[in-house]
Amino acid sequence: MDLINVENIRFEDKISRLFTPARTVFSLGPVNFDLQAGETLAIIGDNGSGKSLLAKLLVGLETPSSGKILLNGLALSTAHHKQKCHDIRMIFQNSTGSLNPGITVGAMLEEPLILNTELNVQERLSKIDNTLRLVGLLDDHKFFYRHMLSDGQKQRVALAKALILDPKVIVADEPFAALDPSVRSQTVNLLMGLQRDLGLGFIFISHNLGIVRHVADKILVMENGAVIESGKTDVIFNWPKEDYTKRLIETHQQLVNSQYN
Amino acid sequence: MILLDVKNLTLELELAGEWVKALDKINLVINQGQIHALVGESGSGKSLIVKAIVGALPNKRWKITADRMNWRGQDLLSMSVQKRREIVKSDISVIFQNPINSLDPLLNLGDQLKQSINIAALPKHLFWQRNQYKNRRVEELLHRVGIKNHERFLKTYPHQIPSNLLQKFMVAMALASDPKLIIADDPTRGMEVTSKAQILRLLSRVNQVKDTSILFVSHDLLAISSMSHCMTVLYSGQTVETGELQQLRKRAYHPYTQALLDSAPSFRKDLPPKSPLTTLAGTIPTLHHLPIGCRLGPRCPRARKECVVTPSPRKIHGHYYSCHYPLHWAGR
């Protein structure tokens, strides 16, 4: 059975003014895809093509105007809000900006536990310790504030924040863009390892086609709010159909090949 | 001809009552018509070098010392501020990292671009024709970097424009004064592949047609290796390795360079998908906790007792490296 099914999801951004009919500014979709446990889906496309919006729709930050998301065959709706918070978690683009500067890492990680689980203080603390160790940090890091962490560590805390509720799917909006090469490959390794161990479904947005090719099983190509192509990674990379995808892959290949001659 | 020659540039700043060397004996030589890449992770001092070259660091908080820092034979450090500014204005232009912070929010983009046009380079004209010529030049510059409807674009303010377009605009601004050296501080950050390739093509075309040198500062190895001739690798304020790009790619001597090259999956054709990438353990040290000696020491897989002493640069066929146990000494 599929872990997550997205069926005909649509979203329309409308501006309505007095005396004039509502005007659609941006429309997304229809988007269809499915993901098995342990699989990775990459979303690529231009700036402003609706990638981040799609990610927000998946985690429930925006409500789709039509269509549905099925998790393990069950529809996610407002009735299952708590389950959605549990099972689909997001890592935001800017890991510095998404951490609260005023509280410690431990307090940050405790918040979703208080809101979504019935664990007591002891259990919460041990859960936090376990999660921190899972992402390669130490127990003591729960006493740290945001400014005391390096870039790579912040990314790890962001990941711990996503993992703390034992989700089934992680949605990440450009998780590698702001990282340096050596820290980036550490994070890639960490995510791939966790995926292997925990069977997570991983959906991520990236501009870096090298990493997309390395990590993703499936690719979704978006242009102007529409999914123009989707399929297996090596199919898309070797036999792209649409003009936009062809151009994208070709430029990437040119950049890669230019180092070998 | 050597355009810029920097030797043993050291930059110190005061942190909690101590002077910390943010840059430690940096060497950099840029020849005319060359694209020189400066690679390093964040916090390695790439942007500090750029600022030290153009003199954008206020003297009070920083101590800048160098054995030499020459621009076409003239010493930049000992000359007057006025003269240095003139040189930087006419010969060097910088594409700064964060366009939204480095543009004036109160002027529209057209005015800002017009300000940086070199009047001497315009065709011979009388003073009332100057604006007309400037407008023509502005239009031409924008089309060159791939910005289409220029009339609307020039009337807007920086906050109204998406950052990747602003980045292209910064490139146009850098080209406006017909400089001899363009310093591009991460010009392709956060761009998607097609516009990145466009900017890279533009920069290398400028380099070929006008013989402009480019100092390309970035950590995107893919972009760097598609266009540059030489490369300098920095780690936490120390130059680690300098040499021709082809040589460096074929055979790196320093463990850090090798780790950097290995960390990009696009560089290795034989890498099976989903296999773990090679990395160095640990993270970049902060300025408060710099290790002594070779700063890579705590993370280096080949580190030994001698690495607490800063290694001096050694040279093999125009290829400098500073390491006590370089990679080609396999057995010893």
HADDOCK unambig.tbl for C-alpha pairs under 7 A between the chains (distance, minus, plus):
assign (segid A and resid 46 and name CA) (segid B and resid 192 and name CA) 6.55 0.50 0.50
assign (segid A and resid 177 and name CA) (segid B and resid 190 and name CA) 6.84 0.50 0.50
assign (segid A and resid 180 and name CA) (segid B and resid 41 and name CA) 5.45 0.50 0.50
assign (segid A and resid 180 and name CA) (segid B and resid 42 and name CA) 6.60 0.50 0.50
assign (segid A and resid 181 and name CA) (segid B and resid 260 and name CA) 6.73 0.50 0.50
assign (segid A and resid 181 and name CA) (segid B and resid 263 and name CA) 6.23 0.50 0.50
assign (segid A and resid 181 and name CA) (segid B and resid 264 and name CA) 6.96 0.50 0.50
assign (segid A and resid 182 and name CA) (segid B and resid 260 and name CA) 6.52 0.50 0.50
assign (segid A and resid 182 and name CA) (segid B and resid 263 and name CA) 6.08 0.50 0.50
assign (segid A and resid 182 and name CA) (segid B and resid 279 and name CA) 5.89 0.50 0.50
assign (segid A and resid 182 and name CA) (segid B and resid 280 and name CA) 6.62 0.50 0.50
assign (segid A and resid 183 and name CA) (segid B and resid 283 and name CA) 6.89 0.50 0.50
assign (segid A and resid 185 and name CA) (segid B and resid 263 and name CA) 5.89 0.50 0.50
assign (segid A and resid 185 and name CA) (segid B and resid 277 and name CA) 6.06 0.50 0.50
assign (segid A and resid 185 and name CA) (segid B and resid 279 and name CA) 6.30 0.50 0.50
assign (segid A and resid 186 and name CA) (segid B and resid 279 and name CA) 6.21 0.50 0.50
assign (segid A and resid 189 and name CA) (segid B and resid 276 and name CA) 5.45 0.50 0.50
assign (segid A and resid 189 and name CA) (segid B and resid 277 and name CA) 6.43 0.50 0.50
assign (segid A and resid 207 and name CA) (segid B and resid 192 and name CA) 5.33 0.50 0.50
assign (segid A and resid 207 and name CA) (segid B and resid 193 and name CA) 6.98 0.50 0.50
assign (segid A and resid 210 and name CA) (segid B and resid 265 and name CA) 5.81 0.50 0.50
assign (segid A and resid 210 and name CA) (segid B and resid 266 and name CA) 4.81 0.50 0.50
assign (segid A and resid 211 and name CA) (segid B and resid 265 and name CA) 6.42 0.50 0.50
assign (segid A and resid 214 and name CA) (segid B and resid 265 and name CA) 6.78 0.50 0.50
assign (segid A and resid 214 and name CA) (segid B and resid 273 and name CA) 4.72 0.50 0.50
assign (segid A and resid 214 and name CA) (segid B and resid 274 and name CA) 5.74 0.50 0.50
assign (segid A and resid 215 and name CA) (segid B and resid 273 and name CA) 6.46 0.50 0.50
assign (segid A and resid 215 and name CA) (segid B and resid 274 and name CA) 5.33 0.50 0.50
assign (segid A and resid 248 and name CA) (segid B and resid 193 and name CA) 6.50 0.50 0.50
assign (segid A and resid 248 and name CA) (segid B and resid 194 and name CA) 6.12 0.50 0.50
assign (segid A and resid 251 and name CA) (segid B and resid 193 and name CA) 6.78 0.50 0.50
assign (segid A and resid 251 and name CA) (segid B and resid 194 and name CA) 6.33 0.50 0.50
assign (segid A and resid 251 and name CA) (segid B and resid 197 and name CA) 6.76 0.50 0.50
assign (segid A and resid 252 and name CA) (segid B and resid 193 and name CA) 6.52 0.50 0.50
assign (segid A and resid 255 and name CA) (segid B and resid 222 and name CA) 6.57 0.50 0.50
assign (segid A and resid 255 and name CA) (segid B and resid 226 and name CA) 5.78 0.50 0.50
assign (segid A and resid 256 and name CA) (segid B and resid 222 and name CA) 6.72 0.50 0.50
assign (segid A and resid 256 and name CA) (segid B and resid 266 and name CA) 6.57 0.50 0.50
assign (segid A and resid 258 and name CA) (segid B and resid 226 and name CA) 5.45 0.50 0.50
assign (segid A and resid 259 and name CA) (segid B and resid 225 and name CA) 5.90 0.50 0.50
assign (segid A and resid 259 and name CA) (segid B and resid 226 and name CA) 5.77 0.50 0.50
